[in-house]
Amino acid sequence: MQRIRLRYTKRGRLRFTSHRDFQRAFERALRRAEVPMAYSAGFTPHPKVSYANAAPTGTGSEAEYLEIALTAARDPEKLRILLDESLPTGLDIVDAVEARTSGLADRLTASVWELRLAGVDPADADHAVDAFNKADTVEVQRMTKNGVRTFDARAAVVQLETHSEPADRPTDQPCAILRLVVRHVTPAVRPDDVLSGLRAVADLAPPVPAAVTRLAQGLLDEETGTVTDPLAPDREAATALHTADTAAAAKAPA
């Protein structure tokens, strides 16, 4: 059995697709591309697809991950192209590697998010971000299936910064851009929780919903605060294996 790990995106209007919508679209793409999928046992077999930490409905993403199990070996890049062509534009398969290490989900410990706040003056955003970063705790509330839950949105935030974007024309509305690095904890702290926190500490309330995009997710480097590529270990293992095979072939007698 071969395992392939894929990175895919949710762009444009397709950021509004739910995780279940994507699952259905992806399984149709597997059939169209004639991928030799491995199936589970039992009365209702289903393709062996493992999803990891899907982004909330309504948010865009450049870094969603999944793993599929195949009954026959395929070239990861050729498989990526076939699947990408079988999915609608916006749900794009942008990377593929053969799984040569364990624990992909364990390497998804943090995310980098971009929050675009149309109609918010960058100076107001600076003030709110400064107040949030200086706070020891920022309690927010979220409605769950068990009722309203109160939790701290500050502790999981590794980095929160503002980035201003100059207006192209004098009549353009201001737009503040936030860059957020957040740990994956339980309960999960989502970008909308951080926005609730900014409202709590500085009364920052964007006039229109924020446009939120996940730029990356992976293993958090605690020293630098950066998020590393979770597929890099698989690529490194493949390179090491290729180098070892090449060296062994060179030593083999003619």
C-alpha positions as CSV (number, residue, x, y, z in Angstrom):
1,M,0.0,0.0,0.0
2,Q,1.3,3.4,-1.0
3,R,0.4,6.6,1.0
4,I,0.4,10.0,-0.7
5,R,0.1,13.3,1.2
6,L,-1.5,16.2,-0.6
7,R,-1.7,20.0,0.1
8,Y,-4.8,21.7,-1.3
9,T,-6.3,25.2,-1.3
10,K,-9.7,26.8,-0.8
11,R,-9.7,30.0,-2.9
12,G,-12.2,32.6,-4.0
13,R,-15.9,31.7,-3.6
14,L,-15.0,28.1,-2.7
15,R,-13.8,29.2,0.7
16,F,-17.5,28.9,1.6
17,T,-17.5,25.2,0.9
18,S,-17.8,23.1,4.1
19,H,-15.5,20.3,4.9
20,R,-18.2,17.8,4.0
21,D,-18.7,19.6,0.6
22,F,-14.9,19.2,-0.1
23,Q,-15.0,15.5,0.9
24,R,-17.7,14.8,-1.6
25,A,-15.9,16.8,-4.3
26,F,-12.6,15.0,-3.6
27,E,-14.1,11.5,-3.7
28,R,-15.7,12.4,-7.1
29,A,-12.2,13.6,-8.3
30,L,-10.7,10.3,-7.1
31,R,-13.2,8.4,-9.3
32,R,-12.7,10.7,-12.3
33,A,-8.9,10.4,-12.1
34,E,-9.2,6.6,-11.7
35,V,-7.0,6.6,-8.6
36,P,-6.4,3.0,-7.3
37,M,-7.8,3.8,-3.9
38,A,-7.6,1.4,-0.9
39,Y,-10.9,0.9,0.8
40,S,-12.0,0.2,4.3
41,A,-13.5,-3.1,5.2
42,G,-17.1,-3.7,6.5
43,F,-20.6,-3.3,5.1
44,T,-20.0,0.2,3.7
45,P,-16.5,0.4,2.4
46,H,-15.2,3.9,1.8
47,P,-11.9,5.2,0.4
48,K,-9.0,5.5,2.9
49,V,-8.6,9.3,3.1
50,S,-7.3,11.0,6.2
51,Y,-8.1,14.7,6.7
52,A,-6.1,16.9,9.1
53,N,-7.3,20.0,10.8
54,A,-9.6,21.4,8.1
55,A,-10.2,25.2,8.0
56,P,-13.6,26.5,9.2
57,T,-16.3,27.1,6.5
58,G,-16.0,30.7,5.1
59,T,-12.2,31.0,5.4
60,G,-9.8,30.7,2.6
61,S,-6.7,28.5,2.8
62,E,-3.4,27.9,1.0
63,A,-2.5,25.0,3.3
64,E,-5.0,22.2,3.8
65,Y,-3.6,18.7,4.1
66,L,-4.9,15.1,3.6
67,E,-3.4,11.6,3.0
68,I,-4.7,8.9,0.7
69,A,-3.9,5.2,0.6
70,L,-3.4,3.4,-2.7
71,T,-3.4,-0.2,-3.7
72,A,-0.9,0.5,-6.5
73,A,2.1,2.8,-6.7
74,R,1.7,6.1,-8.5
75,D,4.0,9.0,-9.2
76,P,3.0,11.8,-6.7
77,E,3.3,14.7,-9.2
78,K,1.4,12.9,-12.0
79,L,-1.3,12.0,-9.4
80,R,-1.5,15.6,-8.2
81,I,-2.0,16.9,-11.8
82,L,-4.8,14.4,-12.4
83,L,-6.6,15.2,-9.2
84,D,-6.2,19.0,-9.7
85,E,-7.8,18.7,-13.2
86,S,-10.7,16.8,-11.7
87,L,-11.5,19.4,-9.0
88,P,-13.2,22.8,-9.6
89,T,-11.0,25.9,-9.8
90,G,-10.4,27.2,-6.3
91,L,-10.1,23.7,-4.8
92,D,-6.5,23.2,-6.1
93,I,-4.1,20.4,-5.4
94,V,-0.8,22.2,-5.2
95,D,1.6,19.7,-3.6
96,A,2.0,16.0,-3.4
97,V,4.6,13.7,-1.7
98,E,4.9,10.0,-1.0
99,A,4.5,9.5,2.8
100,R,7.8,8.3,4.1
101,T,7.5,9.4,7.7
102,S,4.8,9.0,10.3
103,G,2.7,11.5,12.2
104,L,1.6,14.1,9.7
105,A,-1.2,15.3,12.0
106,D,1.4,15.6,14.8
107,R,3.3,18.1,12.7
108,L,0.3,20.4,12.3
109,T,0.8,22.3,15.6
110,A,0.2,25.9,14.4
111,S,-1.3,28.0,11.7
112,V,-0.5,31.4,10.0
113,W,-3.5,33.4,9.2
114,E,-4.1,36.7,7.3
115,L,-7.1,38.7,8.3
116,R,-8.1,41.6,6.0
117,L,-10.3,44.1,7.8
118,A,-12.0,46.3,5.1
119,G,-13.1,49.7,6.4
120,V,-10.7,49.6,9.4
121,D,-8.1,52.3,9.8
122,P,-4.6,50.7,10.2
123,A,-4.0,53.1,13.2
124,D,-7.1,51.7,15.0
125,A,-5.9,48.2,14.2
126,D,-2.4,49.0,15.6
127,H,-4.0,50.2,18.9
128,A,-6.2,47.1,19.2
129,V,-3.3,44.7,18.4
130,D,-1.1,46.4,20.9
131,A,-3.8,46.1,23.6
132,F,-4.3,42.4,22.8
133,N,-0.6,41.6,22.9
134,K,-0.1,43.4,26.3
135,A,-3.0,41.5,27.9
136,D,-2.3,38.5,30.0
137,T,-5.6,36.9,29.2
138,V,-8.4,37.8,26.8
139,E,-11.6,36.0,27.5
140,V,-14.0,35.4,24.7
141,Q,-17.2,33.4,24.3
142,R,-18.3,31.0,21.6
143,M,-21.5,29.1,21.1
144,T,-21.0,25.3,21.1
145,K,-23.4,22.4,20.9
146,N,-23.3,22.3,24.7
147,G,-24.0,26.0,25.1
148,V,-21.9,29.1,25.5
149,R,-18.3,28.4,26.3
150,T,-15.8,31.0,27.7
151,F,-12.1,30.6,27.2
152,D,-8.8,32.5,26.9
153,A,-8.0,33.5,23.3
154,R,-4.6,35.1,24.2
155,A,-2.5,32.2,25.4
156,A,-2.6,30.4,22.0
157,V,-1.5,33.4,20.0
158,V,2.2,33.3,19.2
159,Q,2.3,36.5,17.1
160,L,-0.2,39.1,16.1
161,E,0.9,42.0,13.9
162,T,-0.6,44.6,11.6
163,H,0.3,45.2,8.0
164,S,-1.1,48.3,6.2
165,E,-1.9,48.3,2.5
166,P,-1.9,51.7,0.8
167,A,-5.0,52.6,-1.1
168,D,-4.8,52.7,-4.9
169,R,-7.1,55.7,-5.1
170,P,-7.9,58.5,-2.6
171,T,-11.6,57.3,-2.5
172,D,-10.6,53.7,-1.6
173,Q,-11.8,52.5,1.9
174,P,-9.0,51.9,4.4
175,C,-8.1,48.3,5.0
176,A,-6.0,46.9,7.9
177,I,-4.3,43.6,7.5
178,L,-3.4,41.4,10.4
179,R,-0.9,38.5,10.4
180,L,-1.7,35.9,13.1
181,V,0.3,32.9,14.2
182,V,-1.7,30.7,16.6
183,R,-1.0,27.3,18.2
184,H,-3.4,24.5,17.7
185,V,-4.8,23.9,21.2
186,T,-8.0,22.6,22.8
187,P,-10.4,24.3,22.6
188,A,-9.1,25.6,19.2
189,V,-8.5,29.3,19.0
190,R,-9.8,30.5,15.6
191,P,-9.3,33.8,13.8
192,D,-12.9,34.9,14.7
193,D,-12.0,34.3,18.4
194,V,-9.1,36.6,18.0
195,L,-11.4,39.2,16.4
196,S,-13.7,38.8,19.3
197,G,-10.7,39.4,21.6
198,L,-9.8,42.6,19.7
199,R,-13.4,43.8,20.2
200,A,-13.2,43.0,23.9
201,V,-9.9,44.8,24.6
202,A,-10.2,47.8,22.2
203,D,-13.7,47.9,20.8
204,L,-12.4,47.1,17.3
205,A,-15.4,46.1,15.2
206,P,-14.9,45.9,11.4
207,P,-17.9,47.2,9.5
208,V,-17.9,44.2,7.2
209,P,-16.9,40.6,7.9
210,A,-13.1,40.0,7.8
211,A,-11.7,38.1,4.8
212,V,-9.6,35.3,6.5
213,T,-7.1,33.1,4.8
214,R,-4.8,30.4,6.2
215,L,-1.4,31.0,4.7
216,A,0.4,28.0,6.3
217,Q,0.1,25.3,8.9
218,G,2.8,23.0,10.2
219,L,5.2,22.5,13.0
220,L,5.8,25.6,15.2
221,D,9.5,26.6,15.7
222,E,9.3,28.0,19.2
223,E,12.6,29.9,18.9
224,T,11.6,31.9,15.7
225,G,7.8,31.7,15.9
226,T,7.7,30.5,12.3
227,V,5.6,27.6,11.0
228,T,7.5,25.0,9.0
229,D,6.4,22.9,6.0
230,P,4.9,19.6,7.3
231,L,5.7,17.8,4.1
232,A,9.5,18.6,4.2
233,P,10.4,15.5,6.2
234,D,8.8,13.3,3.5
235,R,10.8,15.1,0.8
236,E,14.0,14.8,2.8
237,A,13.4,11.1,3.4
238,A,12.8,10.6,-0.3
239,T,16.0,12.5,-1.2
240,A,18.0,10.4,1.3
241,L,16.6,7.2,-0.1
242,H,17.4,8.2,-3.7
243,T,21.0,9.2,-2.7
244,A,21.5,5.8,-0.9
245,D,20.1,3.9,-4.0
246,T,22.4,5.9,-6.3
247,A,25.4,5.2,-4.2
248,A,24.6,1.5,-3.9
249,A,24.2,1.3,-7.7
250,A,27.5,3.0,-8.2
251,K,29.2,0.4,-6.0
252,A,27.6,-2.6,-7.6
253,P,29.8,-4.7,-9.9
254,A,29.3,-4.1,-13.6
